[in-house]
Amino acid sequence: MNYGERISQLRQNKRLTQKELAAKLYVADRTISSWEMGRTEPSLEMVVKLSEVLECNPSYIIYGDDFKDNIEMEIKVRLTKEEYNNLNKYMKAKGGLLLDSNQQDIYYQSNCMDNNKSLRIRTSGNKKILTYKDYSNKMYSEEYEVEVDNGDNLKKIFSFIGLKKIIEITKERKVYSYKNKYEVSIDKVEDLGYFIEIEVKDSIDDYSKEYDELIKEAKYIGLNLNNIEPKRYPQLMIEKTRG
């Protein structure tokens, strides 16, 4: 499915005609038709507006949700406050802002889950996403996501089946599209500091080669690879709270 087909599907799921969607975006009817037929592409600014109207993640419109077969490849690097500010300016100029939001992540675990696996409920704006991740492979993680329409009931279900809350993470996140291949998240994490995550948003055939390219891209934008952070936010927060 290409981007035009995704726009068409999302529009129809919302039971909107092309004319009605065009009115919400303040564009001509023929603009919607042109996008859906693949003759033209929406700008990044318009992708963000589309995602708000169609209630989806901007990344879905651009990349779809099946491009990586549930594989997530990324690196995370610690930043100083100065690096954080400079990188936001750089990415805004070179890429395009997809998302600017405050996020609350609550992590859960059962007695049978090892430390390489996590279960998370993320609240971002009006959306709640349940995510399961397996970090057993050091080069990439396996990820599965579903949208949740009743977070309170989900938490009750977790309690009934013995899943316990282990930590909560609050952060400000800005997400940028970069070179039509990477998604760059720049985070200000409460009590932990500043970070950047660069994720491959493309088909991955050769994982080793793709990881090398990811490292090269990190060097290209000036990241200090001595500050790569292999630990995940919940691990870092748990260590901090334990002193």
N, C-alpha and C positions, 0 to 999 in steps of 0.2 A: 504494500500500500504506500503510495507516494503522499507528499504533503497536501496536494490538492484533494486527494481522496479522503485524507484524514479530516480536512476542513469540512468537506461535504458530509461525512459521516457524523461528525460532532454537531453540525448545524441541524441535521435531520433528527439526531437524538434529542435535541432541544426543541424539536418541532417548529423550527423557524424556516420560513421561506428565504430565498436569496434576497428578496426585497426587504424583508424584516431585519435580516442580519445587516444588510447594507445601511439601513436606517440607524441601527444601534451604533454602527462604526462611523457614521457620517461620510460614507463613500457611495459611489454610484452602484446601481445593481450590476452593471456589466463588470465591475471590479471583482465582485464575488465570483461571478461566472468565470472570469479569466483565471482567478486563482484555482478554482476547482477543476478547470479544464487543463491546468498546468501551463497555460500560455505565459503567465507572469507569476512572480512570487511576492508575497507581502513583505514589507520591511520589518526589521526587528521590532521597531516601535509598534507596528501594526500587529505583529505576532503576539506581543504582550497584551494589547487591547483585545485581540481575538480570544486569548486564553481567559481573560476576565469575563467576557460575555459568554463563552462556551463552557466556562468552569472546568478548565483543565490546566495541566502544567504546560508552560510555553515549550518545554523540551519535547513534549509529545507531538506538537504540531510540526516541529522541525525534524525530529529524529524518529518518531514513532516509539513504540514500547517493546518491539521485538528485535531490534537491531543487534542486540548483544546476547540474546539467549540467556538472560538472567545473569550475565557475567559483568562484574564491575571492576574496572582497572583504574586505579588512581594513586596519586602520591599526595601526602600531606606534609607541609613544611611550616615550622614555627616562624612567626614574623615579629619584628619590633613594631611599635606604633607608627614610626616613620615609614617603614616598609609597607605596612597596612594601608596608610593613606596614599602613598605613591602608587602602589599596585592598583588601587581602586581607580585612580586617575588614568593610569595606563590602560587598564582593561576597558574603561568607559570609552576611551579614544580609539583603541585598536579593535575591540570586539563590540559587544552590544549588551546592555543590561537586560536580562531576562526576568529577574526576580529580585525584589528588595523586601525582606520580611523579617519579622521576629518569629523565632521558632522555639517551641518547647518540646523536648524529646524526653520521654519517660521509658526507661529500659526495664524489662522484666526477665526473670530467669526461673527455671525449675531446677530441682535437684538432679535431674538427668541431663541437663545441658552443661557442656564444658565451656571453658572460657573463650573458645574459638567461635562460639555461636551467640547470637543476640536476637532479642525480640523487642521491637520498639514501636511505640505509638508517637507519631509526630503530629503536633498541631501547628499549622502555618496558616494564619488568617482564619478563614472559615472551614478549612479542609483538615481532615484527620486521615493519616495514612498509617496502616499497619505494615511493618517491614520485618522480614526475617533475613538475617545475614549469616553466612558461614565463611569465616576467615581462615579456614584450615590451610588453604594454599597461600603462600607468602607473596605471590606475584599478583593475585587477583582474588576477589571475593565473589561468592555466589549470593544473589539477592532476589527476593520475591516480595512484591508489594501488592496491597489491595487497599482501596479507599474504604473508609469506615463512615457510616452515616449516624452511628450512635456510640460515641466514645464511652459514655457512662456505663452502658450495658456491656460493652466489651471488657471494661475493667472488672465488672462483676463476674463475668464469665471466667476471666483470668483467675480471680480469687477462688471461684468454685473448683477450678481444676488444679489449683495449687501453684499457680504462677505468682511470684512475688516481685514487687517493685524493688529494684536494687539501687537506682540512681536517677536523678533528673538533671537534664542539661538545658540551659537557656542561652540562646545566642541570637545575635543580629547577623543575618546572612545576605550577601549580595551575590547573585549568580550571573555570570557572563557567558555568552557564546563566543568562542575564540577560534578563528581560522576554520570555521565550519566543521571542526573535528573534535574540539575539546569543550568541555563545560568547566568553567573555573568558578569555584565558590570561595569567597573571601569572608572569613568569619571573625566576629568579635564575640568570644565565648566568656560568659560570666564566670569569674573566679579562675579562669584558665589563661586568658590572654588572646592573642591574635594568631590566625592560621590561614593558610591558603591550601585548597584542595584542587588538583587538576585531574579531571576524569576523562578518559577516552570515550567519545560519543560516536563510535563508528564500528563497523564490522571488524571483528578480530579474528584473523586466520592464524597468524604466527604470534603467540603470546610473548615470547622472548624478544622478538624484534620490535613488537609494539611497545613493550616496556622500555626498551632502549630509546625508542623515539620519544617516549614520554619524558624520560630523564633529560634528553637533549633539549626538549622544549622548555623544561624547567630552567635549565642553564641559560637558555637564550633570553628568557625574560628576567634574568638576573637573580634567581633564587640561590641562596646559600644552601647547598645540598648537605652541608654538615649539620643543618638544622632540620633534616627530615625527621618527622615524628612517626615512628612505627606504631605507637600505641593509639588506641581509639579514645574518643572523648570520655566515655564512661570509665575506662581504665584509669585515665588521668585524674578524673574527678574522685574516684574511689581512693586512689593513692593520696590525693590531697586531703580528703576528709579524714583519712586515718592518720595523717601527719607523718 
